[in-house]
Amino acid sequence: MISLLRRIRKTLIESGSTSRYLLYAIGEILLVMIGILLALQVNNWNESQPIQHKLIFN
């Protein structure tokens, strides 16, 4: 996946199309942000599981 993104970025830089490169950069930033938010959501869900388990069974 990383090699594919590098290849796309290299072709966009070499072609000289600044607007397409900026669009690509924004898309890549959004993908990273979505990944971070997803990881935080999973982490919060994992931390809340023992708390909910204690509340239900105590």
N, CA, C and O atoms as a Maestro MAE file, in Angstrom:
{
 s_m_m2io_version
 :::
 2.0.0
}

f_m_ct {
 s_m_title
 :::
 protein
 m_atom[232] {
  # First column is atom index #
  i_m_mmod_type
  r_m_x_coord
  r_m_y_coord
  r_m_z_coord
  i_m_residue_number
  s_m_chain_name
  s_m_pdb_residue_name
  s_m_pdb_atom_name
  i_m_atomic_number
  :::
  1 25 0.823 -1.191 0.000 1 A "MET " " N  " 7
  2 3 0.000 0.000 0.000 1 A "MET " " CA " 6
  3 2 0.868 1.256 0.000 1 A "MET " " C  " 6
  4 15 0.591 2.218 -0.717 1 A "MET " " O  " 8
  5 25 1.928 1.229 0.822 2 A "ILE " " N  " 7
  6 3 2.802 2.390 0.910 2 A "ILE " " CA " 6
  7 2 3.528 2.606 -0.414 2 A "ILE " " C  " 6
  8 15 3.688 3.744 -0.856 2 A "ILE " " O  " 8
  9 25 3.972 1.512 -1.055 3 A "SER " " N  " 7
  10 3 4.671 1.662 -2.338 3 A "SER " " CA " 6
  11 2 3.741 2.222 -3.401 3 A "SER " " C  " 6
  12 15 4.179 2.987 -4.260 3 A "SER " " O  " 8
  13 25 2.471 1.858 -3.359 4 A "LEU " " N  " 7
  14 3 1.497 2.399 -4.311 4 A "LEU " " CA " 6
  15 2 1.329 3.903 -4.113 4 A "LEU " " C  " 6
  16 15 1.313 4.663 -5.081 4 A "LEU " " O  " 8
  17 25 1.204 4.330 -2.852 5 A "LEU " " N  " 7
  18 3 1.071 5.763 -2.570 5 A "LEU " " CA " 6
  19 2 2.322 6.529 -2.977 5 A "LEU " " C  " 6
  20 15 2.229 7.648 -3.482 5 A "LEU " " O  " 8
  21 25 3.492 5.934 -2.760 6 A "ARG " " N  " 7
  22 3 4.740 6.597 -3.160 6 A "ARG " " CA " 6
  23 2 4.809 6.753 -4.675 6 A "ARG " " C  " 6
  24 15 5.230 7.793 -5.182 6 A "ARG " " O  " 8
  25 25 4.392 5.707 -5.395 7 A "ARG " " N  " 7
  26 3 4.419 5.768 -6.852 7 A "ARG " " CA " 6
  27 2 3.470 6.850 -7.367 7 A "ARG " " C  " 6
  28 15 3.821 7.599 -8.279 7 A "ARG " " O  " 8
  29 25 2.281 6.935 -6.793 8 A "ILE " " N  " 7
  30 3 1.318 7.960 -7.197 8 A "ILE " " CA " 6
  31 2 1.870 9.351 -6.913 8 A "ILE " " C  " 6
  32 15 1.779 10.245 -7.754 8 A "ILE " " O  " 8
  33 25 2.441 9.529 -5.726 9 A "ARG " " N  " 7
  34 3 2.993 10.831 -5.361 9 A "ARG " " CA " 6
  35 2 4.129 11.228 -6.296 9 A "ARG " " C  " 6
  36 15 4.213 12.383 -6.715 9 A "ARG " " O  " 8
  37 25 5.004 10.278 -6.627 10 A "LYS " " N  " 7
  38 3 6.129 10.567 -7.509 10 A "LYS " " CA " 6
  39 2 5.642 10.980 -8.895 10 A "LYS " " C  " 6
  40 15 6.172 11.927 -9.476 10 A "LYS " " O  " 8
  41 25 4.647 10.288 -9.428 11 A "THR " " N  " 7
  42 3 4.132 10.655 -10.756 11 A "THR " " CA " 6
  43 2 3.469 12.016 -10.737 11 A "THR " " C  " 6
  44 15 3.610 12.780 -11.692 11 A "THR " " O  " 8
  45 25 2.749 12.337 -9.674 12 A "LEU " " N  " 7
  46 3 2.105 13.644 -9.608 12 A "LEU " " CA " 6
  47 2 3.125 14.773 -9.502 12 A "LEU " " C  " 6
  48 15 2.937 15.840 -10.086 12 A "LEU " " O  " 8
  49 25 4.196 14.541 -8.764 13 A "ILE " " N  " 7
  50 3 5.235 15.570 -8.637 13 A "ILE " " CA " 6
  51 2 5.945 15.760 -9.968 13 A "ILE " " C  " 6
  52 15 6.205 16.891 -10.377 13 A "ILE " " O  " 8
  53 25 6.261 14.659 -10.649 14 A "GLU " " N  " 7
  54 3 6.981 14.749 -11.919 14 A "GLU " " CA " 6
  55 2 6.128 15.371 -13.012 14 A "GLU " " C  " 6
  56 15 6.662 16.016 -13.915 14 A "GLU " " O  " 8
  57 25 4.811 15.192 -12.951 15 A "SER " " N  " 7
  58 3 3.947 15.728 -14.004 15 A "SER " " CA " 6
  59 2 3.776 17.245 -13.879 15 A "SER " " C  " 6
  60 15 3.392 17.905 -14.844 15 A "SER " " O  " 8
  61 25 4.058 17.796 -12.704 16 A "GLY " " N  " 7
  62 3 3.976 19.240 -12.519 16 A "GLY " " CA " 6
  63 2 2.569 19.741 -12.247 16 A "GLY " " C  " 6
  64 15 2.325 20.947 -12.282 16 A "GLY " " O  " 8
  65 25 1.654 18.846 -11.981 17 A "SER " " N  " 7
  66 3 0.268 19.242 -11.712 17 A "SER " " CA " 6
  67 2 0.111 19.528 -10.220 17 A "SER " " C  " 6
  68 15 -0.123 18.615 -9.428 17 A "SER " " O  " 8
  69 25 0.240 20.785 -9.846 18 A "THR " " N  " 7
  70 3 0.202 21.169 -8.438 18 A "THR " " CA " 6
  71 2 -1.172 20.930 -7.824 18 A "THR " " C  " 6
  72 15 -1.272 20.459 -6.691 18 A "THR " " O  " 8
  73 25 -2.215 21.248 -8.554 19 A "SER " " N  " 7
  74 3 -3.557 21.106 -7.986 19 A "SER " " CA " 6
  75 2 -3.891 19.640 -7.722 19 A "SER " " C  " 6
  76 15 -4.505 19.314 -6.706 19 A "SER " " O  " 8
  77 25 -3.486 18.755 -8.637 20 A "ARG " " N  " 7
  78 3 -3.752 17.325 -8.421 20 A "ARG " " CA " 6
  79 2 -2.920 16.796 -7.254 20 A "ARG " " C  " 6
  80 15 -3.384 15.952 -6.488 20 A "ARG " " O  " 8
  81 25 -1.682 17.298 -7.119 21 A "TYR " " N  " 7
  82 3 -0.842 16.872 -6.007 21 A "TYR " " CA " 6
  83 2 -1.421 17.338 -4.678 21 A "TYR " " C  " 6
  84 15 -1.413 16.586 -3.704 21 A "TYR " " O  " 8
  85 25 -1.922 18.563 -4.626 22 A "LEU " " N  " 7
  86 3 -2.533 19.064 -3.392 22 A "LEU " " CA " 6
  87 2 -3.770 18.260 -3.030 22 A "LEU " " C  " 6
  88 15 -4.007 17.976 -1.855 22 A "LEU " " O  " 8
  89 25 -4.562 17.892 -4.032 23 A "LEU " " N  " 7
  90 3 -5.733 17.052 -3.792 23 A "LEU " " CA " 6
  91 2 -5.318 15.691 -3.241 23 A "LEU " " C  " 6
  92 15 -5.955 15.163 -2.329 23 A "LEU " " O  " 8
  93 25 -4.253 15.129 -3.797 24 A "TYR " " N  " 7
  94 3 -3.723 13.864 -3.307 24 A "TYR " " CA " 6
  95 2 -3.246 14.005 -1.860 24 A "TYR " " C  " 6
  96 15 -3.510 13.138 -1.027 24 A "TYR " " O  " 8
  97 25 -2.543 15.100 -1.568 25 A "ALA " " N  " 7
  98 3 -2.015 15.324 -0.219 25 A "ALA " " CA " 6
  99 2 -3.153 15.452 0.791 25 A "ALA " " C  " 6
  100 15 -3.074 14.902 1.889 25 A "ALA " " O  " 8
  101 25 -4.193 16.165 0.426 26 A "ILE " " N  " 7
  102 3 -5.344 16.311 1.322 26 A "ILE " " CA " 6
  103 2 -6.003 14.949 1.562 26 A "ILE " " C  " 6
  104 15 -6.393 14.631 2.686 26 A "ILE " " O  " 8
  105 25 -6.123 14.155 0.509 27 A "GLY " " N  " 7
  106 3 -6.693 12.815 0.652 27 A "GLY " " CA " 6
  107 2 -5.867 11.938 1.564 27 A "GLY " " C  " 6
  108 15 -6.413 11.180 2.366 27 A "GLY " " O  " 8
  109 25 -4.554 12.034 1.448 28 A "GLU " " N  " 7
  110 3 -3.683 11.230 2.301 28 A "GLU " " CA " 6
  111 2 -3.795 11.675 3.763 28 A "GLU " " C  " 6
  112 15 -3.790 10.839 4.667 28 A "GLU " " O  " 8
  113 25 -3.894 12.969 3.991 29 A "ILE " " N  " 7
  114 3 -4.069 13.484 5.354 29 A "ILE " " CA " 6
  115 2 -5.385 12.991 5.940 29 A "ILE " " C  " 6
  116 15 -5.441 12.606 7.107 29 A "ILE " " O  " 8
  117 25 -6.433 13.002 5.141 30 A "LEU " " N  " 7
  118 3 -7.733 12.504 5.615 30 A "LEU " " CA " 6
  119 2 -7.668 11.023 5.969 30 A "LEU " " C  " 6
  120 15 -8.250 10.597 6.966 30 A "LEU " " O  " 8
  121 25 -6.966 10.237 5.159 31 A "LEU " " N  " 7
  122 3 -6.822 8.811 5.473 31 A "LEU " " CA " 6
  123 2 -6.109 8.606 6.812 31 A "LEU " " C  " 6
  124 15 -6.502 7.749 7.603 31 A "LEU " " O  " 8
  125 25 -5.078 9.380 7.057 32 A "VAL " " N  " 7
  126 3 -4.348 9.267 8.325 32 A "VAL " " CA " 6
  127 2 -5.250 9.668 9.489 32 A "VAL " " C  " 6
  128 15 -5.252 9.011 10.530 32 A "VAL " " O  " 8
  129 25 -6.015 10.745 9.315 33 A "MET " " N  " 7
  130 3 -6.910 11.200 10.380 33 A "MET " " CA " 6
  131 2 -7.981 10.147 10.677 33 A "MET " " C  " 6
  132 15 -8.294 9.895 11.840 33 A "MET " " O  " 8
  133 25 -8.533 9.541 9.649 34 A "ILE " " N  " 7
  134 3 -9.546 8.498 9.843 34 A "ILE " " CA " 6
  135 2 -8.939 7.319 10.585 34 A "ILE " " C  " 6
  136 15 -9.579 6.746 11.467 34 A "ILE " " O  " 8
  137 25 -7.711 6.950 10.238 35 A "GLY " " N  " 7
  138 3 -7.034 5.852 10.923 35 A "GLY " " CA " 6
  139 2 -6.803 6.146 12.391 35 A "GLY " " C  " 6
  140 15 -7.000 5.274 13.236 35 A "GLY " " O  " 8
  141 25 -6.390 7.357 12.704 36 A "ILE " " N  " 7
  142 3 -6.153 7.740 14.101 36 A "ILE " " CA " 6
  143 2 -7.459 7.745 14.881 36 A "ILE " " C  " 6
  144 15 -7.517 7.238 16.002 36 A "ILE " " O  " 8
  145 25 -8.511 8.317 14.293 37 A "LEU " " N  " 7
  146 3 -9.801 8.347 14.983 37 A "LEU " " CA " 6
  147 2 -10.351 6.947 15.207 37 A "LEU " " C  " 6
  148 15 -10.943 6.669 16.251 37 A "LEU " " O  " 8
  149 25 -10.162 6.071 14.241 38 A "LEU " " N  " 7
  150 3 -10.609 4.683 14.391 38 A "LEU " " CA " 6
  151 2 -9.843 3.987 15.513 38 A "LEU " " C  " 6
  152 15 -10.432 3.263 16.316 38 A "LEU " " O  " 8
  153 25 -8.524 4.208 15.567 39 A "ALA " " N  " 7
  154 3 -7.712 3.602 16.623 39 A "ALA " " CA " 6
  155 2 -8.133 4.121 17.997 39 A "ALA " " C  " 6
  156 15 -8.188 3.350 18.955 39 A "ALA " " O  " 8
  157 25 -8.428 5.413 18.107 40 A "LEU " " N  " 7
  158 3 -8.883 5.969 19.384 40 A "LEU " " CA " 6
  159 2 -10.233 5.385 19.793 40 A "LEU " " C  " 6
  160 15 -10.460 5.098 20.968 40 A "LEU " " O  " 8
  161 25 -11.122 5.211 18.824 41 A "GLN " " N  " 7
  162 3 -12.432 4.653 19.128 41 A "GLN " " CA " 6
  163 2 -12.312 3.216 19.625 41 A "GLN " " C  " 6
  164 15 -12.977 2.831 20.587 41 A "GLN " " O  " 8
  165 25 -11.468 2.429 18.974 42 A "VAL " " N  " 7
  166 3 -11.260 1.041 19.408 42 A "VAL " " CA " 6
  167 2 -10.638 1.016 20.792 42 A "VAL " " C  " 6
  168 15 -11.021 0.194 21.625 42 A "VAL " " O  " 8
  169 25 -9.685 1.903 21.052 43 A "ASN " " N  " 7
  170 3 -9.046 1.962 22.365 43 A "ASN " " CA " 6
  171 2 -10.067 2.317 23.450 43 A "ASN " " C  " 6
  172 15 -10.078 1.697 24.513 43 A "ASN " " O  " 8
  173 25 -10.915 3.300 23.191 44 A "ASN " " N  " 7
  174 3 -11.938 3.676 24.172 44 A "ASN " " CA " 6
  175 2 -12.914 2.534 24.405 44 A "ASN " " C  " 6
  176 15 -13.339 2.296 25.536 44 A "ASN " " O  " 8
  177 25 -13.267 1.832 23.341 45 A "TRP " " N  " 7
  178 3 -14.196 0.706 23.478 45 A "TRP " " CA " 6
  179 2 -13.559 -0.393 24.321 45 A "TRP " " C  " 6
  180 15 -14.219 -0.982 25.177 45 A "TRP " " O  " 8
  181 25 -12.264 -0.674 24.080 46 A "ASN " " N  " 7
  182 3 -11.573 -1.710 24.856 46 A "ASN " " CA " 6
  183 2 -11.439 -1.319 26.319 46 A "ASN " " C  " 6
  184 15 -11.518 -2.181 27.194 46 A "ASN " " O  " 8
  185 25 -11.241 -0.051 26.598 47 A "GLU " " N  " 7
  186 3 -11.121 0.376 27.991 47 A "GLU " " CA " 6
  187 2 -12.465 0.354 28.709 47 A "GLU " " C  " 6
  188 15 -12.509 0.141 29.921 47 A "GLU " " O  " 8
  189 25 -13.548 0.568 27.995 48 A "SER " " N  " 7
  190 3 -14.859 0.601 28.643 48 A "SER " " CA " 6
  191 2 -15.429 -0.793 28.892 48 A "SER " " C  " 6
  192 15 -16.348 -0.939 29.699 48 A "SER " " O  " 8
  193 25 -14.917 -1.803 28.230 49 A "GLN " " N  " 7
  194 3 -15.457 -3.147 28.392 49 A "GLN " " CA " 6
  195 2 -15.329 -3.669 29.828 49 A "GLN " " C  " 6
  196 15 -16.324 -4.150 30.370 49 A "GLN " " O  " 8
  197 25 -14.172 -3.600 30.464 50 A "PRO " " N  " 7
  198 3 -14.087 -4.096 31.857 50 A "PRO " " CA " 6
  199 2 -14.974 -3.292 32.809 50 A "PRO " " C  " 6
  200 15 -15.539 -3.857 33.746 50 A "PRO " " O  " 8
  201 25 -15.102 -2.002 32.585 51 A "ILE " " N  " 7
  202 3 -15.932 -1.172 33.453 51 A "ILE " " CA " 6
  203 2 -17.390 -1.592 33.336 51 A "ILE " " C  " 6
  204 15 -18.077 -1.737 34.347 51 A "ILE " " O  " 8
  205 25 -17.865 -1.788 32.114 52 A "GLN " " N  " 7
  206 3 -19.245 -2.221 31.912 52 A "GLN " " CA " 6
  207 2 -19.461 -3.621 32.467 52 A "GLN " " C  " 6
  208 15 -20.520 -3.919 33.020 52 A "GLN " " O  " 8
  209 25 -18.461 -4.476 32.322 53 A "HIS " " N  " 7
  210 3 -18.580 -5.832 32.836 53 A "HIS " " CA " 6
  211 2 -18.730 -5.813 34.371 53 A "HIS " " C  " 6
  212 15 -19.537 -6.559 34.924 53 A "HIS " " O  " 8
  213 25 -17.955 -4.961 35.049 54 A "LYS " " N  " 7
  214 3 -18.040 -4.857 36.496 54 A "LYS " " CA " 6
  215 2 -19.397 -4.295 36.914 54 A "LYS " " C  " 6
  216 15 -19.971 -4.745 37.907 54 A "LYS " " O  " 8
  217 25 -19.912 -3.325 36.175 55 A "LEU " " N  " 7
  218 3 -21.203 -2.730 36.527 55 A "LEU " " CA " 6
  219 2 -22.358 -3.727 36.360 55 A "LEU " " C  " 6
  220 15 -23.304 -3.733 37.147 55 A "LEU " " O  " 8
  221 25 -22.265 -4.547 35.349 56 A "ILE " " N  " 7
  222 3 -23.352 -5.495 35.074 56 A "ILE " " CA " 6
  223 2 -23.340 -6.632 36.080 56 A "ILE " " C  " 6
  224 15 -24.399 -7.030 36.565 56 A "ILE " " O  " 8
  225 25 -22.174 -7.164 36.405 57 A "PHE " " N  " 7
  226 3 -22.106 -8.374 37.225 57 A "PHE " " CA " 6
  227 2 -21.858 -8.108 38.703 57 A "PHE " " C  " 6
  228 15 -21.687 -9.064 39.459 57 A "PHE " " O  " 8
  229 25 -21.832 -6.883 39.141 58 A "ASN " " N  " 7
  230 3 -21.660 -6.613 40.581 58 A "ASN " " CA " 6
  231 2 -22.902 -6.091 41.191 58 A "ASN " " C  " 6
  232 15 -22.932 -5.813 42.390 58 A "ASN " " O  " 8
  :::
 }
 m_bond[231] {
  # First column is bond index #
  i_m_from
  i_m_to
  i_m_order
  :::
  1 1 2 1
  2 2 3 1
  3 3 4 2
  4 3 5 1
  5 5 6 1
  6 6 7 1
  7 7 8 2
  8 7 9 1
  9 9 10 1
  10 10 11 1
  11 11 12 2
  12 11 13 1
  13 13 14 1
  14 14 15 1
  15 15 16 2
  16 15 17 1
  17 17 18 1
  18 18 19 1
  19 19 20 2
  20 19 21 1
  21 21 22 1
  22 22 23 1
  23 23 24 2
  24 23 25 1
  25 25 26 1
  26 26 27 1
  27 27 28 2
  28 27 29 1
  29 29 30 1
  30 30 31 1
  31 31 32 2
  32 31 33 1
  33 33 34 1
  34 34 35 1
  35 35 36 2
  36 35 37 1
  37 37 38 1
  38 38 39 1
  39 39 40 2
  40 39 41 1
  41 41 42 1
  42 42 43 1
  43 43 44 2
  44 43 45 1
  45 45 46 1
  46 46 47 1
  47 47 48 2
  48 47 49 1
  49 49 50 1
  50 50 51 1
  51 51 52 2
  52 51 53 1
  53 53 54 1
  54 54 55 1
  55 55 56 2
  56 55 57 1
  57 57 58 1
  58 58 59 1
  59 59 60 2
  60 59 61 1
  61 61 62 1
  62 62 63 1
  63 63 64 2
  64 63 65 1
  65 65 66 1
  66 66 67 1
  67 67 68 2
  68 67 69 1
  69 69 70 1
  70 70 71 1
  71 71 72 2
  72 71 73 1
  73 73 74 1
  74 74 75 1
  75 75 76 2
  76 75 77 1
  77 77 78 1
  78 78 79 1
  79 79 80 2
  80 79 81 1
  81 81 82 1
  82 82 83 1
  83 83 84 2
  84 83 85 1
  85 85 86 1
  86 86 87 1
  87 87 88 2
  88 87 89 1
  89 89 90 1
  90 90 91 1
  91 91 92 2
  92 91 93 1
  93 93 94 1
  94 94 95 1
  95 95 96 2
  96 95 97 1
  97 97 98 1
  98 98 99 1
  99 99 100 2
  100 99 101 1
  101 101 102 1
  102 102 103 1
  103 103 104 2
  104 103 105 1
  105 105 106 1
  106 106 107 1
  107 107 108 2
  108 107 109 1
  109 109 110 1
  110 110 111 1
  111 111 112 2
  112 111 113 1
  113 113 114 1
  114 114 115 1
  115 115 116 2
  116 115 117 1
  117 117 118 1
  118 118 119 1
  119 119 120 2
  120 119 121 1
  121 121 122 1
  122 122 123 1
  123 123 124 2
  124 123 125 1
  125 125 126 1
  126 126 127 1
  127 127 128 2
  128 127 129 1
  129 129 130 1
  130 130 131 1
  131 131 132 2
  132 131 133 1
  133 133 134 1
  134 134 135 1
  135 135 136 2
  136 135 137 1
  137 137 138 1
  138 138 139 1
  139 139 140 2
  140 139 141 1
  141 141 142 1
  142 142 143 1
  143 143 144 2
  144 143 145 1
  145 145 146 1
  146 146 147 1
  147 147 148 2
  148 147 149 1
  149 149 150 1
  150 150 151 1
  151 151 152 2
  152 151 153 1
  153 153 154 1
  154 154 155 1
  155 155 156 2
  156 155 157 1
  157 157 158 1
  158 158 159 1
  159 159 160 2
  160 159 161 1
  161 161 162 1
  162 162 163 1
  163 163 164 2
  164 163 165 1
  165 165 166 1
  166 166 167 1
  167 167 168 2
  168 167 169 1
  169 169 170 1
  170 170 171 1
  171 171 172 2
  172 171 173 1
  173 173 174 1
  174 174 175 1
  175 175 176 2
  176 175 177 1
  177 177 178 1
  178 178 179 1
  179 179 180 2
  180 179 181 1
  181 181 182 1
  182 182 183 1
  183 183 184 2
  184 183 185 1
  185 185 186 1
  186 186 187 1
  187 187 188 2
  188 187 189 1
  189 189 190 1
  190 190 191 1
  191 191 192 2
  192 191 193 1
  193 193 194 1
  194 194 195 1
  195 195 196 2
  196 195 197 1
  197 197 198 1
  198 198 199 1
  199 199 200 2
  200 199 201 1
  201 201 202 1
  202 202 203 1
  203 203 204 2
  204 203 205 1
  205 205 206 1
  206 206 207 1
  207 207 208 2
  208 207 209 1
  209 209 210 1
  210 210 211 1
  211 211 212 2
  212 211 213 1
  213 213 214 1
  214 214 215 1
  215 215 216 2
  216 215 217 1
  217 217 218 1
  218 218 219 1
  219 219 220 2
  220 219 221 1
  221 221 222 1
  222 222 223 1
  223 223 224 2
  224 223 225 1
  225 225 226 1
  226 226 227 1
  227 227 228 2
  228 227 229 1
  229 229 230 1
  230 230 231 1
  231 231 232 2
  :::
 }
}
